[in-house]
Amino acid sequence: MADGRSSGLRVAVTVVLALILAIAPLPDPLRPARPHLLLLLVIYWSLSAPRLAGLMFAWLCGIALDVIKGPLFGQHAIAFLLVAYLTHKNQLRMRIFPIYQQTLWVLGLLGIYEFVMFWIDGIIGSPVTTWLRWLPVLTSALLWPLLVAMLDTWNRGRR
Amino acid sequence: MVTLSSDSRPIIGRGPPLGARFFFLALVSIALMVLDHRGGYLDVTRSWLQTAAKPLYTVIQTPFQIWYWMTGSFSDRSRLRTENTQLTDELRAARVKLLRFDALTEENRRLRAIRNASQGIGERTLIAEIIRIDVDPFRHRARINKGSSDGVFKGQPVLDAFGIVGQVTSVDSIGAEIILISDNEHAIPVQVNRNGIRTIAVGTGDIHRLSLPFLTIESDVKQDDLLVSSGLDGIFPAGYPVATITKVERNSAETFAIVEAKPLAQLDRSREVLLLWFDRSTEQPATAEVPSGSSTPATRSTPQAAPSVTPPRPESPRQ
């Protein structure tokens, strides 16, 4: 059993990496497909280290994303919060799911996230209505098994 | 399956219940959104936090800067030479143009003096670099590396060597965010250079296309007409090139023609842009008549405009 500090360090490192990847430039055709890596991390850490990564953690991640990306303070934050809440509610179930079923759940959570973002965009009067905006939901869900495999290996190796 | 972990005991029974914490943080988020959107009370906080995010930007920039430095210092002699000759040619052509331009400016100033209309002279520019970060693939925003410490202000016009790029939407101490004219929330008042017809060019979300929705089917525009800024918004100075018209479609059943234009500024390629300071109080629209009709916006900051005939104020970044 690792002590809390090293685990906390791991969480912090992954979050900083995800923030960098959230705004790193991509080639034009790939830009609309950029996965929501930070959100996947929030889900992952909510499942695997729920005491460390609580709702406050998810909310702070959302605020960080609002600072570097958002046109509006609190938009990413509330969407992250909702996803983290649902994950925490269902964490006992989600943790024992086989990976394909877990991926489907994550797909659902990502859909909810994107819908909240879309909704708030609409409320503040700058909706992005193209269907392409839903593409990250798919790419992120595809990334989920890979991310879980990678982080699980890392966590086990370092334990 | 998420296995792991250091600490995987459920959190049930610790601290306030999950629902209560969710409710509280959700309320905070909503409060933040309302404060930010309705009142803009969080501009200072945002600017501080953006300054704090500088290390992130630096990390992302570094590989690109190393690459530019490498290509710059290892480019071979022949390439430098061709580049040099090319630049010399361009400079020569530009000088000849400038000679004529100087004379015209002088003449223009004299004529304006006769008409008792002052023009904003003494414009100042500053070169800023576009930081290579990707904010949102569906919005045409960009970050530049000059901020309030260089005197950049909100609503400042941004140009490149070919035309108007956009305007500054938010400033912090180390950088600023600009909105490009092609963003679908941006609109810029323009006039056709050939005959002075005024209208508004609205961004479409496509970087190569602007739309001019307020031109009636009778209006005299044709393909390849040059659109210049009209200066009626008090944000962009008058007379800078914006776009050329690429398509005019007149359907006699409709009131308005379908007109599209292509921005002249290299919105997707420019790495360096010019920030422009001009004297707003003396800047006059190119044509000084009272604007009329719904398609022409009122000046935002010219007190000379008679308030009784001022149409509703346009919101240049419509947000």
Boltz contact constraints between the chains, C-beta under 6 A:
constraints:
  - contact:
      token1: [A, 2]
      token2: [B, 6]
      max_distance: 6.0
  - contact:
      token1: [A, 7]
      token2: [B, 6]
      max_distance: 6.0
  - contact:
      token1: [A, 20]
      token2: [B, 56]
      max_distance: 6.0
  - contact:
      token1: [A, 20]
      token2: [B, 59]
      max_distance: 6.0
  - contact:
      token1: [A, 23]
      token2: [B, 133]
      max_distance: 6.0
  - contact:
      token1: [A, 23]
      token2: [B, 134]
      max_distance: 6.0
  - contact:
      token1: [A, 24]
      token2: [B, 60]
      max_distance: 6.0
  - contact:
      token1: [A, 25]
      token2: [B, 132]
      max_distance: 6.0
  - contact:
      token1: [A, 25]
      token2: [B, 134]
      max_distance: 6.0
  - contact:
      token1: [A, 31]
      token2: [B, 137]
      max_distance: 6.0
  - contact:
      token1: [A, 32]
      token2: [B, 137]
      max_distance: 6.0
  - contact:
      token1: [A, 47]
      token2: [B, 2]
      max_distance: 6.0
  - contact:
      token1: [A, 48]
      token2: [B, 2]
      max_distance: 6.0
  - contact:
      token1: [A, 48]
      token2: [B, 4]
      max_distance: 6.0
  - contact:
      token1: [A, 48]
      token2: [B, 5]
      max_distance: 6.0
  - contact:
      token1: [A, 49]
      token2: [B, 5]
      max_distance: 6.0
  - contact:
      token1: [A, 49]
      token2: [B, 7]
      max_distance: 6.0
  - contact:
      token1: [A, 50]
      token2: [B, 11]
      max_distance: 6.0
  - contact:
      token1: [A, 51]
      token2: [B, 7]
      max_distance: 6.0
  - contact:
      token1: [A, 51]
      token2: [B, 11]
      max_distance: 6.0
  - contact:
      token1: [A, 55]
      token2: [B, 21]
      max_distance: 6.0
  - contact:
      token1: [A, 55]
      token2: [B, 22]
      max_distance: 6.0
  - contact:
      token1: [A, 55]
      token2: [B, 25]
      max_distance: 6.0
  - contact:
      token1: [A, 59]
      token2: [B, 25]
      max_distance: 6.0
  - contact:
      token1: [A, 67]
      token2: [B, 49]
      max_distance: 6.0
  - contact:
      token1: [A, 67]
      token2: [B, 53]
      max_distance: 6.0
  - contact:
      token1: [A, 68]
      token2: [B, 53]
      max_distance: 6.0
  - contact:
      token1: [A, 69]
      token2: [B, 135]
      max_distance: 6.0
  - contact:
      token1: [A, 72]
      token2: [B, 33]
      max_distance: 6.0
  - contact:
      token1: [A, 72]
      token2: [B, 36]
      max_distance: 6.0
  - contact:
      token1: [A, 72]
      token2: [B, 37]
      max_distance: 6.0
  - contact:
      token1: [A, 73]
      token2: [B, 32]
      max_distance: 6.0
  - contact:
      token1: [A, 73]
      token2: [B, 36]
      max_distance: 6.0
  - contact:
      token1: [A, 73]
      token2: [B, 42]
      max_distance: 6.0
  - contact:
      token1: [A, 74]
      token2: [B, 29]
      max_distance: 6.0
  - contact:
      token1: [A, 74]
      token2: [B, 32]
      max_distance: 6.0
  - contact:
      token1: [A, 74]
      token2: [B, 33]
      max_distance: 6.0
  - contact:
      token1: [A, 77]
      token2: [B, 29]
      max_distance: 6.0
  - contact:
      token1: [A, 78]
      token2: [B, 26]
      max_distance: 6.0
  - contact:
      token1: [A, 78]
      token2: [B, 29]
      max_distance: 6.0
  - contact:
      token1: [A, 81]
      token2: [B, 25]
      max_distance: 6.0
  - contact:
      token1: [A, 85]
      token2: [B, 22]
      max_distance: 6.0
  - contact:
      token1: [A, 88]
      token2: [B, 18]
      max_distance: 6.0
  - contact:
      token1: [A, 95]
      token2: [B, 2]
      max_distance: 6.0
  - contact:
      token1: [A, 99]
      token2: [B, 1]
      max_distance: 6.0
  - contact:
      token1: [A, 124]
      token2: [B, 37]
      max_distance: 6.0
  - contact:
      token1: [A, 126]
      token2: [B, 185]
      max_distance: 6.0
  - contact:
      token1: [A, 126]
      token2: [B, 319]
      max_distance: 6.0
  - contact:
      token1: [A, 128]
      token2: [B, 138]
      max_distance: 6.0
  - contact:
      token1: [A, 148]
      token2: [B, 2]
      max_distance: 6.0
  - contact:
      token1: [A, 152]
      token2: [B, 3]
      max_distance: 6.0
  - contact:
      token1: [A, 155]
      token2: [B, 4]
      max_distance: 6.0
